[in-house]
Amino acid sequence: MTRIIAGELRGRRLAVPDSGTRPTSDRVREAIFNILLARTELDDASVVDLYAGSGALGLEALSRGAARATFVDSRRRATTVIAANVRTCGVAERVSVITRSVSAHLAAGGGGDVDVAFLDPPYDLDNEAMSGDLAALSAHWMVVGGIVVIERAVRAPQTHWPDEFTVLVHKSYGDTRVEVAVLDRSGREECDDAGGGCEECRDETGER
């Protein structure tokens, strides 16, 4: 079990799929939302939670003011758990739960109105697939100024961001890596991960 950390649904307990899912820890989820809320407002936001697992990231966003969320996962056992968590939180009218591969869902196109996208892909997702997901988000789903948050294992391949994104944060929490970028279509690399000058690229122990 995990729980909602803050907002109107604070303390609600969430079920987690039995296997094949790496749930976001409370510590990492709180860090993600601290980073996110320093850069954007969630009030009335449209959110997508891709490779959604338990749906904890999208539900946390709803708790903190997002207007609506779409959860996408290819595994029926995951979307069954997400649907149960949605009922527990009483937010069914603000939610869509879709059992489909993320790549197929994104390729189908969207309305270009997504403000925040969360991606927590499996460890073995290759960079070609990840780059395809990000390109589809840029082309068909996200508003300009929208934020993308990627959570991956530290040992997972480095993300190759399309030029339309500016990377803001690249930070490690134990064995989890969090990357945050904004869609601005300029491709500026503001995050000085290699140079050591970006405080937000240090983990909580001060190490890179």
C-alpha positions as a LaTeX table, in Angstrom:
\begin{tabular}{lrrr}
\hline
Residue & $x$ (\AA) & $y$ (\AA) & $z$ (\AA) \\
\hline
Met1 & 0.00 & 0.00 & 0.00 \\
Thr2 & 0.98 & 3.63 & $-0.50$ \\
Arg3 & $-0.85$ & 6.84 & 0.29 \\
Ile4 & $-1.68$ & 10.32 & $-0.96$ \\
Ile5 & 0.78 & 12.75 & 0.64 \\
Ala6 & $-0.96$ & 16.14 & 0.45 \\
Gly7 & $-4.04$ & 18.01 & $-0.71$ \\
Glu8 & $-7.74$ & 17.24 & $-0.51$ \\
Leu9 & $-7.16$ & 13.46 & $-0.62$ \\
Arg10 & $-4.30$ & 13.45 & 1.86 \\
Gly11 & $-3.93$ & 10.15 & 3.72 \\
Arg12 & $-6.02$ & 8.06 & 1.31 \\
Arg13 & $-4.42$ & 4.64 & 1.00 \\
Leu14 & $-3.75$ & 3.31 & $-2.47$ \\
Ala15 & $-3.41$ & $-0.29$ & $-3.56$ \\
Val16 & $-0.42$ & $-1.35$ & $-5.65$ \\
Pro17 & $-0.40$ & $-4.04$ & $-8.38$ \\
Asp18 & 0.96 & $-7.35$ & $-7.11$ \\
Ser19 & 3.89 & $-7.59$ & $-9.52$ \\
Gly20 & 5.57 & $-5.95$ & $-12.47$ \\
Thr21 & 5.30 & $-2.50$ & $-10.89$ \\
Arg22 & 7.90 & $-0.38$ & $-9.12$ \\
Pro23 & 5.78 & 1.94 & $-6.95$ \\
Thr24 & 7.01 & 5.51 & $-6.46$ \\
Ser25 & 8.10 & 5.86 & $-2.85$ \\
Asp26 & 6.47 & 8.55 & $-0.74$ \\
Arg27 & 9.85 & 10.27 & $-0.45$ \\
Val28 & 10.40 & 10.43 & $-4.21$ \\
Arg29 & 6.80 & 11.42 & $-4.91$ \\
Glu30 & 7.02 & 14.29 & $-2.43$ \\
Ala31 & 10.28 & 15.42 & $-4.05$ \\
Ile32 & 8.68 & 15.28 & $-7.51$ \\
Phe33 & 5.80 & 17.48 & $-6.44$ \\
Asn34 & 8.08 & 19.94 & $-4.67$ \\
Ile35 & 10.03 & 20.30 & $-7.92$ \\
Leu36 & 6.84 & 20.51 & $-9.99$ \\
Leu37 & 5.06 & 23.06 & $-7.83$ \\
Ala38 & 8.12 & 25.32 & $-7.84$ \\
Arg39 & 7.62 & 25.65 & $-11.61$ \\
Thr40 & 3.93 & 25.43 & $-12.38$ \\
Glu41 & 0.43 & 25.58 & $-10.94$ \\
Leu42 & $-1.61$ & 22.40 & $-10.73$ \\
Asp43 & $-4.94$ & 24.17 & $-10.24$ \\
Asp44 & $-7.22$ & 23.20 & $-13.14$ \\
Ala45 & $-4.37$ & 21.35 & $-14.87$ \\
Ser46 & $-4.81$ & 18.44 & $-17.26$ \\
Val47 & $-2.50$ & 15.55 & $-16.37$ \\
Val48 & $-1.51$ & 12.26 & $-18.00$ \\
Asp49 & 0.07 & 9.44 & $-15.99$ \\
Leu50 & 1.83 & 7.06 & $-18.41$ \\
Tyr51 & 3.04 & 3.60 & $-17.40$ \\
Ala52 & 0.78 & 4.48 & $-14.51$ \\
Gly53 & 1.17 & 1.43 & $-12.25$ \\
Ser54 & $-0.95$ & 2.23 & $-9.20$ \\
Gly55 & $-1.84$ & 5.71 & $-10.48$ \\
Ala56 & $-0.22$ & 7.34 & $-7.46$ \\
Leu57 & 1.36 & 10.23 & $-9.38$ \\
Gly58 & $-1.80$ & 11.21 & $-11.21$ \\
Leu59 & $-3.94$ & 10.84 & $-8.09$ \\
Glu60 & $-1.48$ & 12.96 & $-6.12$ \\
Ala61 & $-1.84$ & 15.63 & $-8.82$ \\
Leu62 & $-5.64$ & 15.49 & $-8.55$ \\
Ser63 & $-5.37$ & 15.80 & $-4.78$ \\
Arg64 & $-3.27$ & 18.93 & $-5.23$ \\
Gly65 & $-5.68$ & 20.68 & $-7.57$ \\
Ala66 & $-5.46$ & 19.18 & $-11.06$ \\
Ala67 & $-8.80$ & 19.22 & $-12.85$ \\
Arg68 & $-8.52$ & 15.90 & $-14.68$ \\
Ala69 & $-6.16$ & 13.00 & $-15.19$ \\
Thr70 & $-5.77$ & 10.22 & $-17.73$ \\
Phe71 & $-4.04$ & 7.00 & $-16.65$ \\
Val72 & $-2.51$ & 4.71 & $-19.27$ \\
Asp73 & $-0.99$ & 1.28 & $-18.68$ \\
Ser74 & $-0.84$ & $-1.77$ & $-20.92$ \\
Arg75 & $-1.38$ & $-4.23$ & $-18.05$ \\
Arg76 & $-4.93$ & $-5.09$ & $-17.09$ \\
Arg77 & $-3.94$ & $-5.82$ & $-13.51$ \\
Ala78 & $-2.51$ & $-2.30$ & $-13.23$ \\
Thr79 & $-5.56$ & $-0.52$ & $-14.64$ \\
Thr80 & $-7.83$ & $-2.64$ & $-12.43$ \\
Val81 & $-5.91$ & $-1.40$ & $-9.40$ \\
Ile82 & $-5.98$ & 2.19 & $-10.70$ \\
Ala83 & $-9.76$ & 2.00 & $-11.12$ \\
Ala84 & $-10.08$ & 0.75 & $-7.54$ \\
Asn85 & $-7.86$ & 3.57 & $-6.28$ \\
Val86 & $-9.93$ & 6.10 & $-8.21$ \\
Arg87 & $-13.06$ & 4.79 & $-6.47$ \\
Thr88 & $-11.31$ & 4.96 & $-3.09$ \\
Cys89 & $-10.48$ & 8.61 & $-3.76$ \\
Gly90 & $-13.94$ & 9.46 & $-5.10$ \\
Val91 & $-12.64$ & 11.20 & $-8.23$ \\
Ala92 & $-14.12$ & 9.04 & $-10.99$ \\
Glu93 & $-15.74$ & 12.03 & $-12.72$ \\
Arg94 & $-12.28$ & 13.61 & $-13.22$ \\
Val95 & $-10.51$ & 10.51 & $-14.50$ \\
Ser96 & $-10.04$ & 8.28 & $-17.55$ \\
Val97 & $-8.33$ & 4.90 & $-17.15$ \\
Ile98 & $-7.05$ & 3.32 & $-20.36$ \\
Thr99 & $-5.67$ & $-0.20$ & $-20.84$ \\
Arg100 & $-3.40$ & 0.23 & $-23.83$ \\
Ser101 & 0.27 & 0.46 & $-24.62$ \\
Val102 & 1.59 & 3.95 & $-24.01$ \\
Ser103 & 3.13 & 4.18 & $-27.47$ \\
Ala104 & $-0.14$ & 3.23 & $-29.17$ \\
His105 & $-2.11$ & 5.67 & $-27.04$ \\
Leu106 & 0.25 & 8.55 & $-27.77$ \\
Ala107 & 0.43 & 7.72 & $-31.48$ \\
Ala108 & $-3.35$ & 8.10 & $-31.70$ \\
Gly109 & $-2.95$ & 11.81 & $-30.97$ \\
Gly110 & $-4.55$ & 14.11 & $-28.43$ \\
Gly111 & $-6.02$ & 17.55 & $-28.04$ \\
Gly112 & $-2.77$ & 19.36 & $-27.24$ \\
Asp113 & $-4.10$ & 20.42 & $-23.85$ \\
Val114 & $-1.96$ & 18.41 & $-21.41$ \\
Asp115 & $-0.19$ & 20.55 & $-18.81$ \\
Val116 & 1.74 & 17.84 & $-16.96$ \\
Ala117 & 2.84 & 14.37 & $-18.08$ \\
Phe118 & 4.29 & 11.74 & $-15.75$ \\
Leu119 & 6.23 & 8.78 & $-17.16$ \\
Asp120 & 7.44 & 5.91 & $-14.98$ \\
Pro121 & 8.48 & 3.36 & $-17.62$ \\
Pro122 & 9.79 & $-0.15$ & $-17.01$ \\
Tyr123 & 13.53 & $-0.49$ & $-16.65$ \\
Asp124 & 13.90 & $-2.31$ & $-19.95$ \\
Leu125 & 12.19 & 0.38 & $-22.06$ \\
Asp126 & 14.81 & 1.36 & $-24.62$ \\
Asn127 & 15.75 & 4.89 & $-25.59$ \\
Glu128 & 14.12 & 4.63 & $-29.00$ \\
Ala129 & 10.75 & 3.91 & $-27.40$ \\
Met130 & 11.22 & 6.63 & $-24.78$ \\
Ser131 & 12.21 & 9.18 & $-27.42$ \\
Gly132 & 9.14 & 8.20 & $-29.43$ \\
Asp133 & 6.92 & 8.79 & $-26.40$ \\
Leu134 & 8.45 & 12.21 & $-25.81$ \\
Ala135 & 8.20 & 13.19 & $-29.47$ \\
Ala136 & 4.51 & 12.22 & $-29.53$ \\
Leu137 & 3.85 & 14.21 & $-26.35$ \\
Ser138 & 5.50 & 17.24 & $-27.93$ \\
Ala139 & 3.73 & 16.95 & $-31.27$ \\
His140 & 0.21 & 15.99 & $-30.24$ \\
Trp141 & $-0.47$ & 16.24 & $-26.53$ \\
Met142 & 1.31 & 18.96 & $-24.54$ \\
Val143 & 0.68 & 22.67 & $-24.27$ \\
Val144 & 3.71 & 24.90 & $-24.80$ \\
Gly145 & 5.09 & 25.39 & $-21.31$ \\
Gly146 & 3.86 & 21.96 & $-20.25$ \\
Ile147 & 6.02 & 19.93 & $-17.88$ \\
Val148 & 7.17 & 16.33 & $-18.35$ \\
Val149 & 8.39 & 14.33 & $-15.35$ \\
Ile150 & 10.26 & 11.06 & $-15.90$ \\
Glu151 & 11.01 & 8.65 & $-13.07$ \\
Arg152 & 13.47 & 5.86 & $-13.86$ \\
Ala153 & 15.91 & 3.60 & $-12.11$ \\
Val154 & 19.37 & 5.14 & $-11.85$ \\
Arg155 & 20.74 & 2.20 & $-13.84$ \\
Ala156 & 18.26 & 2.73 & $-16.70$ \\
Pro157 & 19.55 & 4.24 & $-19.97$ \\
Gln158 & 20.01 & 8.00 & $-20.06$ \\
Thr159 & 17.03 & 9.79 & $-21.59$ \\
His160 & 17.51 & 11.40 & $-25.00$ \\
Trp161 & 15.18 & 14.40 & $-24.89$ \\
Pro162 & 13.87 & 15.78 & $-28.21$ \\
Asp163 & 15.06 & 19.28 & $-29.05$ \\
Glu164 & 11.65 & 20.74 & $-28.24$ \\
Phe165 & 12.27 & 20.22 & $-24.52$ \\
Thr166 & 14.45 & 22.15 & $-22.10$ \\
Val167 & 15.72 & 19.94 & $-19.28$ \\
Leu168 & 15.31 & 21.62 & $-15.90$ \\
Val169 & 16.13 & 18.91 & $-13.37$ \\
His170 & 18.16 & 15.69 & $-13.43$ \\
Lys171 & 18.41 & 14.40 & $-9.89$ \\
Ser172 & 18.90 & 11.10 & $-8.07$ \\
Tyr173 & 17.16 & 9.82 & $-4.93$ \\
Gly174 & 18.85 & 6.60 & $-3.93$ \\
Asp175 & 18.29 & 4.18 & $-6.82$ \\
Thr176 & 15.69 & 6.43 & $-8.51$ \\
Arg177 & 16.41 & 9.11 & $-11.11$ \\
Val178 & 14.00 & 12.00 & $-11.66$ \\
Glu179 & 14.14 & 14.15 & $-14.79$ \\
Val180 & 11.97 & 17.20 & $-15.40$ \\
Ala181 & 11.71 & 19.17 & $-18.64$ \\
Val182 & 9.52 & 21.89 & $-20.09$ \\
Leu183 & 8.15 & 21.93 & $-23.62$ \\
Asp184 & 9.28 & 25.26 & $-25.04$ \\
Arg185 & 10.47 & 24.13 & $-28.49$ \\
Ser186 & 13.77 & 25.97 & $-28.03$ \\
Gly187 & 15.83 & 23.01 & $-26.84$ \\
Arg188 & 17.92 & 25.03 & $-24.39$ \\
Glu189 & 19.79 & 22.84 & $-21.92$ \\
Glu190 & 19.43 & 24.76 & $-18.66$ \\
Cys191 & 20.34 & 21.82 & $-16.43$ \\
Asp192 & 24.11 & 21.84 & $-15.89$ \\
Asp193 & 24.38 & 18.21 & $-14.84$ \\
Ala194 & 27.81 & 17.66 & $-16.33$ \\
Gly195 & 29.29 & 20.91 & $-15.07$ \\
Gly196 & 28.28 & 20.48 & $-11.46$ \\
Gly197 & 26.74 & 23.93 & $-11.15$ \\
Cys198 & 23.10 & 22.97 & $-10.79$ \\
Glu199 & 22.05 & 22.57 & $-7.18$ \\
Glu200 & 18.93 & 20.68 & $-8.23$ \\
Cys201 & 21.04 & 17.99 & $-9.90$ \\
Arg202 & 22.49 & 16.89 & $-6.57$ \\
Asp203 & 20.88 & 14.10 & $-4.63$ \\
Glu204 & 19.77 & 14.58 & $-1.06$ \\
Thr205 & 23.22 & 13.69 & 0.29 \\
Gly206 & 24.88 & 16.38 & $-1.81$ \\
Glu207 & 26.34 & 13.80 & $-4.21$ \\
Arg208 & 25.80 & 13.74 & $-7.95$ \\
\hline
\end{tabular}
